Amino acid sequence: MLQAIQVVMKKVLAGELSPDTLDEATVSRYMSLKGGVEPDLFIRTGGVQRISNFILWELAYSELYFTDVLWPDFTPTDLHAAMTAFSQRERRFGLSGEQLTS
């Protein structure tokens, strides 16, 4: 995300973009996924429980799954465990559980 903001700021300073036209869609064009599909599930291997500024914007409504298994050792069984955990979550996309039921 920081890299995208830097690119946008350089374009503003160069006169290629107007500050008045900056919005979420403009910034999104410079993000890692460039307007692609945002992930529903983000799996982080290796026991690390952070996302390290990696596609932060695109992960806003993603479900996060952390595992101690290292990537080279990640098996179909591990993927199945991640998918099972994902299937048991209530996807709310920024809403509260109460807002979903109303």
Phi, psi and omega in degrees: 000317180301319179298319179296318179297320179297318179297315180298317180296320178298321180292324177295312181296329179277356180081010180278337176230143177267134177303331181291341183259002181289128176210183182301319181296320180297311181296321181301330180296341183252007181278168183304317183271353176043055176080006177289184181290129177285139184293139173280327183226132176243119181256122177249119181265172172084011177077005180272130182246064175205166179245359166054041178064018181267117182043046181304313182299315184288341181267008186309319182243017178280151171273137182256137179229123181247138179222148178283346181295132177286151184306314182297338182262000182290121187249171173303328177295319177295320177297319178299319178298318179295317180293324177295315178299318180298318183292344181265001182267151176267112180280118185244345177050047177089355179267162173276164177301324179295320180294328179292325184276346181268000000 
